[in-house]
Every structure is written in structure tokens, then in C-alpha cells.
Amino acid sequence: MAGVGIAALALPACSPAKADSITTIRLQQGKPEVVDYFNGLIKDFEAKNPDIRVVQDFNGGNWVPGLIRDNPADVVTNAYSVTTADFTKKGIFADLSDLPAAANADPKALELINSFGRYKGSELSALPFSLAAAGVIYNKDLFAKHSVNVPTTWSEFLAACKTFTAAGLTPVYGTFKDSWTLGQPFGYVAGGTEDLADFFSRMPMTAQDLKNSQDVSFSTDFKSVADKFLEILGFTQKDAGSRGYTDGNAAFAKGEAAMYMQGPWALSELTTINPALNVGTFALPASEDPAQTQAQVTLDMTFSIARSTPRMDAAKRFVSYLMDPSVVNAYNKKFSAFSPLKGAEKTTNPQIAGLAPLIAEGKYYLNVTNYFPPAITYNNYFQTLALNRNADAFLTTLDDAWHRVAARNA
């Protein structure tokens, strides 16, 4: 059915424009859950811009082949990470700093994008469209029943876990069977303990970097991160190693645990299982100073334009439309995310409202997993640590894996 929708959108919008005066551009985006939503945006854009037709390609795997064939999509969406940044540093994307939308973006979001590196040291290669913020999902009713307040310090978090344990309730539901789920608790303590952008900017990226003296490593800088991660896992249920994401959703929805370390993608599934579930989200405090607490985010969707496109004007008009505050804010409200624009309206979603003040103040960090090259199978390493509890071996493994990747880069 999706193919039918795209075919329908391939037709020019009703307008006085002649077929031979219509410019066709291609949008590449890889989130299947938003295909229909973007079809609607495209239809609205085409009605307002009858001289431009937009074709949505929602197979994210087409981007690199198109680039190799020198026929990349004109506009591309990315969850910004070290992988996307590699294209940026090679000059694949056009400079968007001249678009009005660039001045309207939250400086903190732009800082995260630019922290990966900029083409020629100054270009802006992506505009932030959506921030997916994640934190500790908690059962408000269980917190109230056991007189536990949302923790604002690390010691308060540990005290809350001990209170639930004493009451015979699992403090944090663990799902170690699905290794990817461990990226959330590890990410929370990593981002709450380390300046991730600074740390990864100092890590060796090339063979030449490895030859130079580097006073930075996971073994030296991430010891407290690994220790806190293991403290959290110590408050999970005994069978966490045999439970996966689906199990966790079912158990937490039934009230079998007070907290669940998953992102916003789990919220709709939890309330589908139990519509009466009363949940909220808070940012995990990893220090004794509440002012230091930040929310974890993913630059879930950013927009870039291929530098090589011969349809630059049409592409910029489309991106400018997408970055209009009314479009940005409506999308993020729909998908339980946050708008990365200055002065964005506050969220009305009570499930994620606990993170809203931090997002508004620019107090957020990018999920640590976004900094790892794809060749490093970090989720497997998180899972091994969760099962054998050997922090030193884990950190050494991360360093070795990172150095192997750097050694292959010229």
C-alpha cells in the first residue's frame, strides 16, 4: 500500500505549472513509521510549490549506492551520528548556514552536530528536525505507594532502588537477552558522568593519531561509568539475562518493576498493553549535584542536501518548508519527541514532560552509542559486561576495538 501512496504523490500537484517546468527532487529517509506522515507533508508542500514534485524514497539503504552511482537523493534525513559525520567531513553535504532555519535552530543541537567535525571547519551540513529524548521510565503509582520521590542525585537514585528492593519489588526491569537494550542504561551513566563530545573528540581516529601520544582511553576515563552501570544492573531481577525487550514491556506494564530504562519508543507499547498505566520519565542523575543532570537525546532526524544536486534551489525550498516551526513542532508532538528550535512550544505529553525543562535549557547530551563507528559491536560488549560483571575486561575490549578501527583509517 505504501508504494501506491508514493506513486500517487509522483503526480504533479494541481496547478497552472506545465509538466516540463516541474522540478522533481528525491527525499531519502529511512524511518518506515513516518512514511505516511511525510507523504502528507509532501502533498502540502507540492500544493504550495506547484513547480516542484517530491518523491519519497524510504529505503535508507539506497543512499550509499546512489552516492556511488553519482546519483544521490537531493535531500536526505539522518539520525546524526559518527557515520553521518563521515559524509559531512568529506564534503558530501551542502552548506546550509545561509538558510533562515539555521538561525532558528537551538544552538545546543547545532553544537552536537558540529562536534563531530565540519567541512572546511565552518560549514553547517545538517539542520536538526527532531530530538528523541530518553530517560528512566517510571511507574508513578508505585513511586507514590512507596513514598519515593523522583531522584535528583545519584545517591537518591540508589536509595530509591533499595526502598523498592526492601518492599519486594524489582527496582529496574532488565532485558539483557536483547543486547541493544543495554545501550540505554549505559548511555545514561556515560552521558551523566563524562563530557562525551569532548571525550570522543580526543580519541584516536586514524593510524596517525595512534602514533601520537594520547592521554585518553576508555580504561582511564570510563571506569566510573562502568561501575555505575553495574550498580544499576545489580537492581534488576534475577532472570534479566533471559528476558528481552518484549518481556520487559509486558512485565513493566503489569507493574512488576518500578523503573524501566527504555527510550520513548516503548511508551506507546506500554500503554497499549495497559491503557491505565501511569508513567513518567526522568533524566538519570549520575552525580550529587542536581544542576549537573542532563537528558539523553538522539538527533533522531536531521536534514541535509547533497552538494552535487543540480536542483539546489528546489531542495533548499523543500528543506526550508520542512524546517518551518509549524511543521517541526507538529511532527515532534505527533511522535513524542522534542523540537530542536529556539523558543519551541512546551510538550503536553505527560509521559515525557519530566525531560522538558532540561531540553528547554539545552541541558542534554547525545547518546554515547552515536559516537561509535559501526565496526565496533558495542551492544555485544555491553551484554558481556552485564553477564560477567568484569569492568576492567570490558574497558580494555573497548579500547582494543577502537584502536583496531583507527589503525585502518589513513
C-alpha positions as CSV (number, residue, x, y, z in Angstrom):
1,M,0.0,0.0,0.0
2,A,2.9,2.4,0.8
3,G,4.1,2.0,-2.8
4,V,0.6,3.1,-4.0
5,G,0.9,6.2,-1.8
6,I,4.3,7.2,-3.3
7,A,3.1,6.6,-6.8
8,A,0.2,8.9,-6.2
9,L,2.5,11.6,-4.9
10,A,4.6,11.3,-8.0
11,L,1.8,13.1,-9.9
12,P,2.2,16.9,-10.2
13,A,0.0,18.9,-7.8
14,C,-2.9,20.6,-9.4
15,S,-1.5,24.0,-10.5
16,P,-1.0,26.1,-13.6
17,A,2.5,24.8,-13.9
18,K,3.4,22.9,-17.1
19,A,4.8,19.5,-16.8
20,D,8.1,20.5,-18.5
21,S,8.6,23.3,-15.9
22,I,8.3,21.0,-12.9
23,T,11.4,20.1,-11.0
24,T,11.5,16.7,-9.4
25,I,13.6,16.1,-6.3
26,R,14.1,13.0,-4.2
27,L,13.8,12.7,-0.4
28,Q,15.7,9.9,1.2
29,Q,14.5,8.9,4.6
30,G,14.7,5.6,6.4
31,K,12.0,5.6,9.1
32,P,9.2,3.4,7.9
33,E,6.9,4.5,10.7
34,V,6.8,8.1,9.3
35,V,6.4,7.3,5.6
36,D,2.7,8.2,5.6
37,Y,3.2,11.3,7.6
38,F,5.8,12.6,5.2
39,N,3.6,11.7,2.3
40,G,1.2,14.2,3.8
41,L,3.9,16.9,4.2
42,I,5.0,16.3,0.6
43,K,1.4,16.8,-0.6
44,D,1.1,20.0,1.3
45,F,4.5,21.3,0.1
46,E,3.6,20.5,-3.6
47,A,0.3,22.3,-3.3
48,K,2.2,25.4,-2.1
49,N,5.0,24.9,-4.6
50,P,3.4,23.6,-7.8
51,D,6.7,23.8,-9.7
52,I,8.3,21.2,-7.6
53,R,7.5,17.5,-7.2
54,V,8.9,15.4,-4.4
55,V,9.4,11.7,-4.5
56,Q,10.0,9.9,-1.2
57,D,12.4,7.1,-1.1
58,F,12.0,5.4,2.3
59,N,14.7,2.7,1.7
60,G,17.6,4.0,3.7
61,G,19.9,1.5,2.1
62,N,19.6,3.4,-1.2
63,W,21.7,6.3,0.0
64,V,25.2,4.9,-0.3
65,P,24.6,3.1,-3.7
66,G,23.1,6.3,-5.1
67,L,26.2,8.2,-3.9
68,I,28.5,5.7,-5.5
69,R,26.5,6.0,-8.8
70,D,26.8,9.8,-8.5
71,N,23.0,10.0,-8.3
72,P,22.3,10.6,-4.6
73,A,19.0,11.8,-3.3
74,D,18.7,15.6,-3.3
75,V,17.5,15.7,0.3
76,V,18.4,13.1,3.0
77,T,17.3,12.6,6.5
78,N,19.7,11.1,9.1
79,A,19.8,10.2,12.7
80,Y,23.0,12.2,13.2
81,S,26.0,10.1,14.3
82,V,29.6,9.4,13.6
83,T,28.5,7.6,10.4
84,T,26.7,10.6,9.1
85,A,29.5,12.9,10.1
86,D,31.9,10.9,7.9
87,F,29.9,12.1,4.9
88,T,30.0,15.6,6.3
89,K,33.7,15.7,6.7
90,K,34.1,14.5,3.1
91,G,32.0,17.4,1.8
92,I,29.1,15.3,0.6
93,F,26.6,17.6,2.0
94,A,26.0,21.3,1.1
95,D,26.4,24.2,3.4
96,L,23.0,25.2,4.9
97,S,24.2,28.0,7.1
98,D,22.6,30.6,4.7
99,L,19.1,29.2,5.3
100,P,16.9,31.2,7.8
101,A,16.2,27.9,9.5
102,A,19.8,27.7,10.7
103,A,19.4,30.8,12.8
104,N,16.2,29.4,14.3
105,A,17.8,26.1,15.5
106,D,18.7,25.5,19.1
107,P,22.4,26.3,19.5
108,K,22.9,23.2,21.6
109,A,21.5,21.0,18.9
110,L,23.8,22.6,16.3
111,E,26.7,22.2,18.8
112,L,26.1,18.5,18.9
113,I,26.0,18.3,15.1
114,N,29.2,20.3,14.7
115,S,31.0,18.5,17.4
116,F,31.6,15.6,15.0
117,G,33.5,17.9,12.7
118,R,32.7,20.4,10.0
119,Y,33.6,20.5,6.3
120,K,36.3,23.2,5.8
121,G,35.9,23.8,9.6
122,S,32.9,26.2,9.2
123,E,30.1,24.7,7.1
124,L,26.8,23.6,8.5
125,S,25.9,20.3,6.8
126,A,22.7,19.4,8.7
127,L,19.7,21.0,10.3
128,P,18.1,19.4,13.3
129,F,14.5,18.5,12.9
130,S,13.7,16.1,15.8
131,L,15.2,15.3,19.2
132,A,14.2,12.0,20.7
133,A,14.8,12.4,24.4
134,A,15.2,9.3,26.6
135,G,15.3,8.8,30.4
136,V,14.2,6.4,33.1
137,I,10.6,5.4,32.6
138,Y,8.9,5.1,36.0
139,N,5.6,3.9,37.4
140,K,4.2,6.9,39.1
141,D,1.7,4.9,41.1
142,L,4.4,2.6,42.5
143,F,6.6,5.6,43.4
144,A,3.6,7.2,45.3
145,K,2.7,3.9,47.0
146,H,6.2,3.5,48.4
147,S,6.7,7.3,49.1
148,V,9.6,7.6,46.7
149,N,10.2,10.9,45.0
150,V,11.9,11.3,41.6
151,P,15.6,11.2,42.5
152,T,17.7,14.3,41.8
153,T,21.1,12.8,42.8
154,W,22.9,9.5,42.3
155,S,22.6,8.7,46.0
156,E,18.9,9.4,45.9
157,F,18.5,7.0,42.9
158,L,20.4,4.3,44.8
159,A,18.2,4.9,47.9
160,A,15.1,4.6,45.8
161,C,16.3,1.3,44.4
162,K,16.9,0.0,47.9
163,T,13.5,1.1,49.0
164,F,11.8,-0.9,46.3
165,T,14.0,-3.9,46.9
166,A,13.1,-3.9,50.6
167,A,9.4,-3.8,49.6
168,G,9.9,-6.9,47.5
169,L,9.6,-5.1,44.2
170,T,12.1,-5.1,41.3
171,P,13.6,-1.6,41.1
172,V,14.7,-1.7,37.4
173,Y,13.5,-4.3,34.9
174,G,16.4,-5.7,33.0
175,T,16.3,-7.2,29.4
176,F,19.9,-8.4,28.9
177,K,18.8,-11.0,26.3
178,D,18.4,-8.2,23.7
179,S,21.8,-6.6,23.8
180,W,20.7,-3.4,22.3
181,T,18.5,-2.5,25.3
182,L,21.6,-2.2,27.4
183,G,22.6,0.9,25.5
184,Q,20.1,2.9,27.4
185,P,21.4,2.4,31.0
186,F,25.0,2.6,29.8
187,G,24.2,5.7,27.9
188,Y,22.6,7.4,30.9
189,V,25.6,6.9,33.2
190,A,28.1,7.7,30.4
191,G,26.4,11.0,29.5
192,G,25.8,11.9,33.1
193,T,29.4,11.2,34.1
194,E,31.5,12.2,31.1
195,D,31.6,15.1,28.6
196,L,31.0,12.7,25.7
197,A,31.6,15.2,22.9
198,D,34.9,16.2,24.4
199,F,36.0,12.7,25.2
200,F,35.3,11.3,21.7
201,S,36.9,14.3,20.0
202,R,40.2,13.4,21.8
203,M,40.0,9.6,21.0
204,P,42.4,8.5,18.1
205,M,40.5,8.3,14.8
206,T,43.3,7.4,12.4
207,A,46.5,5.4,12.3
208,Q,48.5,8.6,12.6
209,D,46.6,9.5,15.8
210,L,47.6,6.2,17.3
211,K,51.3,7.1,16.7
212,N,50.9,10.3,18.7
213,S,50.7,10.4,22.5
214,Q,47.1,10.0,23.5
215,D,46.2,10.6,27.2
216,V,42.7,9.3,26.7
217,S,41.1,5.9,26.8
218,F,38.0,4.0,27.9
219,S,40.1,2.3,30.6
220,T,41.1,5.6,32.2
221,D,38.1,7.8,31.6
222,F,35.2,5.4,31.7
223,K,36.0,3.4,34.9
224,S,33.3,5.2,36.9
225,V,30.8,4.8,34.1
226,A,31.3,1.0,34.0
227,D,31.0,0.9,37.8
228,K,27.7,2.9,37.9
229,F,26.3,0.8,35.0
230,L,27.0,-2.4,37.1
231,E,25.4,-0.8,40.1
232,I,22.2,-0.2,38.1
233,L,22.2,-3.8,36.8
234,G,22.5,-5.0,40.4
235,F,19.0,-3.8,41.0
236,T,17.4,-5.7,38.1
237,Q,15.5,-9.0,38.5
238,K,17.4,-12.3,38.8
239,D,16.3,-13.6,35.3
240,A,17.3,-10.4,33.4
241,G,19.7,-12.4,31.3
242,S,16.9,-14.4,29.8
243,R,14.5,-11.6,29.3
244,G,14.2,-9.4,26.1
245,Y,12.5,-6.2,25.1
246,T,9.1,-7.7,24.6
247,D,9.3,-9.4,28.0
248,G,10.3,-6.1,29.6
249,N,7.4,-4.2,28.1
250,A,4.9,-6.9,29.3
251,A,6.3,-7.1,32.8
252,F,6.7,-3.3,33.3
253,A,3.2,-2.7,32.0
254,K,1.8,-5.2,34.6
255,G,3.5,-3.3,37.4
256,E,6.3,-5.8,38.0
257,A,9.0,-3.2,38.3
258,A,9.3,0.5,39.4
259,M,11.6,1.6,36.6
260,Y,12.4,0.7,33.1
261,M,15.4,2.1,31.1
262,Q,14.0,2.4,27.6
263,G,13.5,5.2,25.2
264,P,10.3,6.9,24.1
265,W,9.6,4.2,21.6
266,A,8.5,1.9,24.4
267,L,5.8,4.3,25.8
268,S,3.1,3.5,23.2
269,E,3.7,-0.2,23.6
270,L,3.4,0.0,27.4
271,T,0.1,1.9,27.3
272,T,-1.2,-0.5,24.5
273,I,-0.6,-3.4,26.9
274,N,-2.1,-1.5,29.9
275,P,-4.0,1.7,29.0
276,A,-4.3,2.6,32.7
277,L,-0.5,2.6,33.2
278,N,0.5,5.9,34.8
279,V,4.1,6.5,33.8
280,G,6.5,9.4,33.6
281,T,10.2,9.9,32.6
282,F,13.1,11.4,34.4
283,A,16.7,12.0,33.5
284,L,19.0,9.7,35.5
285,P,21.1,11.8,37.9
286,A,24.7,10.5,37.8
287,S,26.2,12.9,40.3
288,E,25.4,14.5,43.6
289,D,24.8,17.9,42.0
290,P,21.2,18.2,40.6
291,A,22.4,21.1,38.4
292,Q,24.7,18.7,36.5
293,T,21.8,16.4,35.4
294,Q,21.1,16.3,31.7
295,A,18.8,14.4,29.4
296,Q,20.0,11.9,26.8
297,V,18.9,12.7,23.3
298,T,19.3,11.3,19.8
299,L,19.4,13.7,16.9
300,D,16.6,11.4,15.6
301,M,16.1,13.3,12.3
302,T,18.3,15.9,10.6
303,F,18.0,17.3,7.1
304,S,21.0,17.6,4.7
305,I,21.2,18.4,1.0
306,A,23.6,16.6,-1.4
307,R,26.2,19.1,-2.5
308,S,26.2,17.7,-6.0
309,T,22.5,18.1,-6.7
310,P,21.7,20.2,-9.8
311,R,18.4,21.0,-8.1
312,M,19.8,23.0,-5.2
313,D,17.1,25.8,-5.3
314,A,14.2,23.3,-5.2
315,A,16.0,21.2,-2.5
316,K,16.5,24.3,-0.3
317,R,12.9,25.4,-0.7
318,F,11.8,21.9,0.4
319,V,14.1,21.9,3.4
320,S,13.0,25.4,4.4
321,Y,9.4,24.2,4.3
322,L,10.2,21.2,6.5
323,M,12.1,23.4,9.0
324,D,9.2,25.8,9.4
325,P,8.3,25.9,13.1
326,S,4.7,24.8,12.5
327,V,6.0,21.7,10.6
328,V,8.8,20.9,13.1
329,N,6.6,21.3,16.2
330,A,3.7,19.3,14.8
331,Y,5.9,16.4,13.8
332,N,7.6,16.2,17.2
333,K,4.3,16.5,19.1
334,K,2.9,13.6,17.0
335,F,5.9,11.3,17.6
336,S,6.6,12.1,21.3
337,A,9.8,13.9,20.6
338,F,11.1,17.4,21.2
339,S,11.5,20.3,18.8
340,P,15.2,21.5,18.4
341,L,14.1,25.1,17.6
342,K,14.6,28.2,19.7
343,G,11.5,29.0,21.8
344,A,9.7,25.8,20.9
345,E,6.4,25.2,22.5
346,K,6.4,23.0,25.6
347,T,5.3,19.4,25.3
348,T,1.9,18.5,26.6
349,N,2.7,14.8,26.8
350,P,2.9,13.9,30.5
351,Q,4.9,10.8,29.8
352,I,8.0,12.8,28.7
353,A,7.2,16.1,30.4
354,G,9.8,15.3,33.1
355,L,12.5,15.8,30.5
356,A,11.1,19.0,29.0
357,P,12.8,21.6,31.4
358,L,16.2,20.1,30.6
359,I,15.6,20.2,26.8
360,A,14.4,23.8,27.0
361,E,17.5,24.8,28.9
362,G,19.8,23.0,26.4
363,K,20.9,20.6,29.1
364,Y,21.2,17.4,27.1
365,Y,23.9,15.2,25.6
366,L,24.0,12.8,22.6
367,N,23.6,9.1,23.3
368,V,27.1,7.6,23.6
369,T,26.3,4.9,21.0
370,N,26.1,7.6,18.3
371,Y,29.9,8.1,18.7
372,F,30.9,4.5,18.0
373,P,31.9,3.5,14.5
374,P,29.7,0.8,13.0
375,A,32.6,-1.7,13.1
376,I,32.5,-1.7,16.9
377,T,29.9,-4.1,18.2
378,Y,29.3,-2.2,21.4
379,N,26.0,-3.8,22.2
380,N,27.7,-7.2,22.4
381,Y,30.3,-5.7,24.8
382,F,27.5,-4.2,27.0
383,Q,25.9,-7.6,27.1
384,T,29.1,-9.4,28.1
385,L,29.7,-6.9,30.9
386,A,26.1,-7.3,32.1
387,L,26.6,-11.1,32.3
388,N,30.2,-11.4,33.6
389,R,30.5,-8.1,35.6
390,N,34.1,-7.7,34.6
391,A,34.5,-3.9,34.1
392,D,38.3,-3.9,33.5
393,A,38.0,-6.5,30.7
394,F,35.1,-4.6,29.2
395,L,37.0,-1.3,29.1
396,T,40.1,-3.0,27.7
397,T,38.0,-4.6,25.0
398,L,36.5,-1.2,24.0
399,D,40.0,0.3,23.8
400,D,41.3,-2.6,21.6
401,A,38.3,-2.4,19.3
402,W,38.6,1.3,18.9
403,H,42.3,1.1,18.1
404,R,41.7,-1.6,15.5
405,V,39.3,0.7,13.7
406,A,41.6,3.7,14.0
407,A,44.5,1.7,12.7
408,R,42.6,1.0,9.4
409,N,41.9,4.7,8.8
410,A,44.5,6.7,6.8
